[in-house]
């Protein structure tokens, strides 16, 4: 039996707000219709939705939440509508203002960094409240970038005195010994993604000056052995490529006033065959340790080009995995 059609209207008090919400020539409204599976039209400051009742309610809820964002001065872009739809699909009671307006940092190019998914919001809150946080999930979910933004914010507020960015020098099919140059030159390409994220968050000259003065350090994991890291925000990226011994070594470097964020994707392990991943082991060993939080991301949290989400889904399906659900 065909589901009966339902109609619902949403009226905005401010015509300018309606224009920003509906978009030029109703571009945003058409996007909302496509995402929610309803027919949408507008007249003046009124949006009208028609379709299956549940989908119409979702479309109206989405418009209501987007309007609340715009009323707070939020600059709405097409990707934000898609992120908002995903959030409300996962949690119809979510408040977008609590998520999208949770500003972490503002880049040198005036780009506002804020969560774009429920898992990202959970991740940011976990970093604020815990000494050690594991962010686990696929590429493009913002694990490293948000950790970097939080580190910069902590440094600016003088809650830490330095930032230490760490990566294991392990990549698929490559050996350090085959690369030209001394040790520093050999490992530098492996650290490049951390530099890229850092210089996206702050002016290059300022970032380089902080590196030159030792306020920000970017180093391979092997350089952490024997150190005690006090009053620091430490990020271990690509942690799936640590051995259990390296992971234990890293976690036991933390000193007074420090906090750590460990990021990784357990589906992208590049260690030699038969070598256990320190990240996988840590998930089991540390799951119930007080002061440590685990936040899991899925393909629903991908905030890169939309095709990245489709790629992650396709690989998960081909490899017989169910994407993990985000949890605190």
Residue pairs with C-beta under 8 A, 6 or more apart in sequence:
3 52
3 53
4 53
5 50
5 51
5 52
6 50
6 51
6 52
6 53
6 56
7 48
7 49
7 50
7 56
8 48
8 49
8 56
8 57
8 59
8 60
9 46
9 47
9 48
9 49
10 46
10 47
10 48
10 49
10 60
10 63
10 64
10 67
11 45
11 46
11 47
12 18
12 21
12 45
12 46
12 47
12 67
13 45
14 45
14 71
15 44
15 45
17 45
17 67
17 70
17 71
18 42
18 44
18 45
18 46
18 47
20 70
20 76
21 28
21 29
21 47
21 63
21 66
21 67
21 70
21 76
22 28
22 29
22 42
22 47
23 29
23 30
23 31
23 76
26 40
26 41
26 42
27 78
28 76
28 78
28 81
29 40
29 41
29 42
29 47
30 40
31 78
31 81
31 82
32 40
32 59
32 62
32 63
32 81
32 85
33 39
33 40
33 49
33 59
35 62
35 81
35 82
35 85
36 49
36 51
36 55
36 56
36 58
36 59
36 62
36 85
37 51
37 52
37 55
38 49
38 50
38 51
38 52
38 55
38 56
38 59
39 49
39 50
39 51
40 47
40 48
40 49
40 50
40 59
41 47
41 48
42 48
47 63
49 56
49 59
49 60
50 56
51 59
58 88
58 89
58 92
61 88
61 92
62 81
62 84
62 85
62 88
65 84
65 88
65 94
65 95
65 96
65 97
66 76
66 81
66 84
66 96
68 95
68 96
68 97
69 76
69 84
69 96
69 97
69 100
69 101
70 76
72 97
72 101
74 80
74 100
74 101
79 303
80 100
80 116
82 306
83 116
83 117
83 303
84 96
84 100
86 117
86 300
87 94
87 96
87 99
87 117
87 118
88 94
88 96
90 118
90 300
91 118
94 118
98 121
99 114
99 115
99 116
99 117
99 118
99 120
99 121
100 114
100 115
100 116
101 114
102 114
102 115
102 121
102 124
103 112
103 113
103 114
104 113
104 114
104 115
104 124
104 146
104 149
104 150
104 153
105 113
105 149
105 150
105 152
105 153
105 156
105 201
106 112
106 113
107 113
107 200
107 201
107 202
108 201
108 202
108 203
108 206
113 145
113 146
113 149
113 201
115 121
115 123
115 124
115 146
116 142
116 303
117 141
117 142
117 297
117 300
117 301
117 303
117 326
118 301
118 326
119 137
119 141
119 295
119 296
119 297
119 298
119 300
119 301
119 326
120 141
120 142
120 146
120 297
120 301
120 303
122 295
122 326
122 327
122 328
123 133
123 135
123 142
123 143
123 146
123 295
123 297
124 146
124 150
126 133
126 293
126 295
126 328
127 133
127 146
127 147
127 150
127 259
127 261
128 150
129 293
130 259
130 291
130 292
130 293
131 254
131 258
131 259
131 260
131 291
131 292
132 251
132 254
132 259
132 260
132 261
132 262
132 291
132 292
132 293
133 259
133 260
133 261
133 262
133 292
133 293
133 294
133 295
134 239
134 261
134 262
134 263
134 264
134 279
134 282
134 283
134 286
134 292
134 293
134 294
134 295
135 141
135 143
135 146
135 147
135 261
135 262
135 263
135 264
135 295
135 297
136 143
136 263
136 264
136 265
136 266
136 279
136 283
136 294
136 295
136 296
136 297
136 324
137 143
137 265
137 296
137 297
137 298
137 301
137 324
137 326
138 265
138 267
138 297
138 298
138 299
138 302
138 312
138 323
139 265
139 268
139 302
139 304
139 308
139 312
140 302
140 303
140 304
140 308
140 309
140 312
141 297
141 298
141 301
141 302
141 303
142 297
142 301
142 303
143 263
143 264
143 297
144 193
144 194
144 197
144 235
144 237
144 263
145 197
145 200
147 235
147 237
147 261
147 263
148 165
148 194
148 197
148 198
148 201
148 235
149 201
150 233
150 261
151 160
151 163
151 165
151 233
151 235
151 261
152 163
152 201
152 202
154 160
154 163
154 233
154 259
155 161
155 162
155 163
155 215
155 216
155 233
160 231
160 232
160 233
160 257
160 258
160 259
161 215
161 231
161 232
162 214
162 215
162 216
162 217
162 231
162 232
162 233
163 210
163 215
163 216
163 217
163 232
163 233
163 234
163 235
164 216
164 217
164 219
164 229
164 232
164 233
164 234
164 235
165 191
165 194
165 198
165 216
165 217
165 218
165 219
165 234
165 235
165 237
166 219
166 220
166 221
166 223
166 224
166 234
166 235
166 236
166 237
166 250
167 190
167 191
167 193
167 194
167 220
167 221
167 236
167 237
167 238
168 190
168 220
168 221
168 238
168 239
168 241
168 242
168 246
169 176
169 186
169 187
169 190
169 220
169 221
169 222
170 190
170 238
170 241
170 270
170 271
171 190
171 241
171 270
172 270
176 183
176 186
176 187
179 185
179 186
179 189
180 186
187 220
190 220
191 218
191 219
191 220
193 237
194 218
194 235
194 237
195 218
198 207
198 216
198 218
199 207
201 207
202 210
207 216
210 216
211 217
211 218
221 236
221 242
221 246
221 250
224 249
224 250
224 253
225 249
227 253
228 253
228 255
229 253
229 254
229 255
229 258
230 255
230 256
230 257
230 258
231 255
231 256
231 257
231 258
232 255
232 257
232 258
233 258
233 259
233 261
234 253
234 254
234 258
234 259
234 260
234 261
235 260
235 261
235 262
235 263
236 242
236 250
236 260
236 261
236 262
236 263
237 263
237 264
238 263
238 264
239 247
239 262
239 263
239 264
239 278
239 279
239 282
240 264
240 265
240 266
240 268
240 269
240 270
240 277
240 279
240 280
241 264
241 269
241 270
241 271
241 277
242 250
242 277
242 278
242 279
243 271
243 275
243 276
243 277
243 278
244 276
244 277
244 278
244 281
244 282
245 278
246 278
247 278
247 279
247 281
247 282
248 278
250 260
250 262
251 260
251 262
251 282
254 260
262 279
262 282
264 279
266 277
266 279
266 280
266 283
267 315
267 316
267 319
267 321
269 277
269 280
271 277
283 294
286 292
287 294
293 328
294 327
294 328
295 326
295 327
295 328
296 324
296 325
296 326
296 327
297 324
297 326
298 323
298 324
298 325
298 326
299 309
299 312
299 313
299 316
299 323
300 309
300 323
301 326
302 308
302 309
302 312
312 323
313 323
316 322
316 323
